[in-house]
Amino acid sequence: MDPLVSLQAWVGQQTGQTPASLVPLSGDAGFRRYCRVSGSQPPVMAVYAPPATENTAQYLAVSRLLADGGVRVPRVLATDLAQGFLLVEDCGDRLLLPALDSVTVDRLYGQALDMLLQLQGIAVPAGAVGHYDEQRLWDEMALFPAWFIQELLQLPFGRNEQTLLDNLFDALIASAIEQPQVLVHRDFHARNLMLHAYSTPPGELVTIDFQDAVTGPVTYDLVSLLRDCYIRWQPAQVEQWALAYRKKLILKGREAGDSDQQFLGWFDRMGLQRHIKVLGIFARLWLRDGKPGYLNDLPLVLRYTLEVAARYPEAAEFTDWMQVRVLPACRRQAWWQDWS
């Protein structure tokens, strides 16, 4: 039986609507399927999260952790873990990304950074989430040579190139591990932040797609937001926002490095780790999962990668290799756009 038929019957039981009217939504949420429940007041959404592929119990645990810590997430109204069914608050369609422009960005990022400050202040019970340890950080970056270099660009990849990457990866992991460790959303950017369509007053900030939360470096979510893979701001402005956030951490009595310079070094290297990983993920989303839209975002991620790598001596060999071997191959791709 189509699981949406069973979901419809279950939603009817939960809401008293017989039969419930579900309107499927398109999206990019892995194997999860979302439907609006027509006519429901307050507005609600039905979710099918296949138990074979989705860890709904972990989603619920992280949702409770965030909500109890004062971070606004969609409220969960009913669950059936065995079938993978959820009934959740409908927050509308207003993602933060299209609302950002030169006039709104300071105010909206101010809200996002206040949310992040609240999130990072949550005390995480032992074992509640995983940890961004050395192996996890390494495995993420290993997606870059496997999927971006060899699969997408079809470039030969030799032992010397692996050694070059190994040296850089070791340096980036060391930087991540030495940072203060906090709760990390792990995908904190403008496509995973929403302006609530039905809140009073309207526009309350809500975060979604948090089920992969871990404990990890203090700058991880910060750089995810400020060097967003889907929108770019001037480097001087990004640095200003990052240092303003450091001041907020200090005012809260939290660890934020010994100096602005150290904090920005952590921020840059964390962003480099993330963007190297993302190059591999976006290539895999196309090649393995048939999602071509992410190819259009590769030029911006490459730009971030090269701009930051050029600042640090431990990335000098990597930068040269990218300029000589990788960028020429990128320029031959249909998705290439010259960022200059």
Long-range contacts (C-beta under 8 A, 24 or more apart in sequence): 3-33, 3-48, 3-50, 3-83, 3-84, 4-33, 4-35, 4-48, 6-83, 6-85, 7-35, 7-46, 7-48, 7-83, 7-85, 8-46, 10-46, 10-80, 10-83, 10-85, 11-37, 11-46, 11-85, 11-87, 14-77, 14-78, 14-87, 15-40, 15-44, 15-87, 20-46, 22-46, 28-291, 28-293, 29-209, 30-54, 36-90, 37-87, 37-90, 40-90, 42-89, 42-90, 42-198, 43-89, 43-90, 43-92, 43-198, 44-77, 44-87, 44-88, 44-89, 44-90, 45-74, 45-87, 45-88, 45-89, 45-90, 46-85, 46-86, 46-87, 47-85, 47-86, 47-87, 47-88, 48-84, 48-85, 49-84, 49-85, 49-86, 50-84, 51-81, 51-82, 51-83, 51-84, 54-84, 55-211, 56-81, 56-84, 56-86, 57-81, 58-211, 59-211, 61-128, 62-128, 62-129, 62-210, 62-211, 62-213, 63-210, 65-122, 65-124, 65-125, 65-128, 65-129, 65-183, 65-213, 66-119, 66-122, 66-207, 66-210, 66-213, 68-122, 69-118, 69-119, 69-121, 69-122, 69-123, 70-118, 71-115, 71-118, 71-119, 71-122, 71-207, 72-115, 72-196, 72-204, 72-205, 72-206, 72-207, 73-206, 73-207, 73-208, 73-210, 74-206, 74-208, 90-198, 91-194, 91-196, 91-197, 91-198, 91-199, 91-206, 91-208, 92-194, 92-195, 92-196, 92-197, 92-198, 93-197, 94-194, 94-195, 94-196, 94-197, 94-203, 95-190, 95-191, 95-193, 95-194, 95-195, 96-190, 96-191, 96-193, 96-194, 96-195, 96-205, 97-190, 97-191, 97-228, 97-230, 97-231, 99-195, 100-190, 100-231, 105-233, 108-205, 109-225, 109-226, 109-241, 111-205, 112-188, 112-190, 112-193, 112-205, 112-225, 113-222, 113-225, 113-241, 113-244, 113-245, 113-248, 115-193, 115-205, 115-207, 116-185, 116-188, 116-221, 116-222, 116-225, 116-245, 117-245, 117-248, 117-249, 117-252, 119-183, 119-185, 119-188, 119-207, 119-221, 120-182, 120-183, 120-218, 120-221, 120-249, 120-254, 121-252, 121-254, 122-183, 124-183, 124-215, 129-183, 129-213, 129-214, 129-215, 130-214, 130-215, 131-181, 131-214, 131-215, 131-216, 132-176, 132-181, 132-184, 132-214, 132-215, 132-216, 132-217, 132-220, 133-177, 134-173, 134-177, 136-214, 137-169, 137-172, 137-173, 137-176, 137-273, 138-169, 138-173, 140-273, 140-277, 140-280, 141-165, 141-169, 141-172, 141-273, 141-276, 141-277, 141-280, 142-280, 143-277, 143-279, 143-280, 143-281, 143-283, 143-284, 144-276, 144-277, 144-279, 144-280, 145-280, 146-280, 147-280, 147-281, 147-283, 147-284, 147-287, 147-288, 148-279, 148-280, 148-282, 148-283, 149-326, 151-283, 151-284, 151-287, 152-283, 152-286, 152-287, 152-333, 153-326, 153-329, 153-330, 153-333, 154-329, 155-325, 155-326, 155-329, 161-321, 161-325, 164-317, 164-318, 164-321, 165-318, 167-314, 167-317, 168-314, 168-315, 168-317, 168-318, 171-269, 171-314, 171-315, 172-269, 172-270, 172-272, 172-273, 172-276, 173-273, 175-265, 175-266, 175-269, 175-270, 176-216, 176-217, 176-220, 176-266, 176-269, 176-270, 176-273, 177-217, 178-266, 179-217, 179-218, 179-219, 179-257, 179-266, 179-270, 180-217, 180-218, 180-254, 180-255, 180-256, 180-257, 181-215, 181-216, 181-217, 181-218, 182-215, 182-216, 182-217, 182-218, 183-213, 183-214, 183-215, 184-213, 184-214, 184-215, 184-216, 184-217, 184-220, 184-221, 185-210, 185-213, 185-221, 185-224, 186-210, 186-212, 186-213, 186-214, 186-216, 186-220, 186-221, 186-224, 187-212, 187-224, 188-221, 188-224, 188-225, 189-224, 189-225, 189-228, 189-229, 189-230, 190-225, 190-228, 190-230, 190-231, 191-230, 217-266, 217-270, 218-249, 218-255, 218-256, 218-266, 219-263, 219-266, 219-267, 219-270, 219-271, 220-270, 220-274, 222-267, 223-267, 223-268, 223-270, 223-271, 223-274, 224-274, 227-271, 227-274, 227-275, 227-304, 229-275, 229-278, 229-282, 229-297, 229-300, 229-301, 229-304, 230-297, 230-300, 232-300, 232-303, 232-304, 235-307, 239-264, 242-267, 265-312, 268-308, 268-311, 268-312, 269-308, 269-312, 271-304, 271-308, 272-305, 272-308, 272-309, 272-312, 272-315, 275-301, 275-304, 275-305, 275-308, 276-305, 279-305, 295-333, 295-334, 295-335, 296-335, 296-337, 298-330, 298-335, 299-330, 299-335, 299-336, 299-337, 299-338, 299-339, 300-339, 302-327, 302-330, 302-339, 303-339
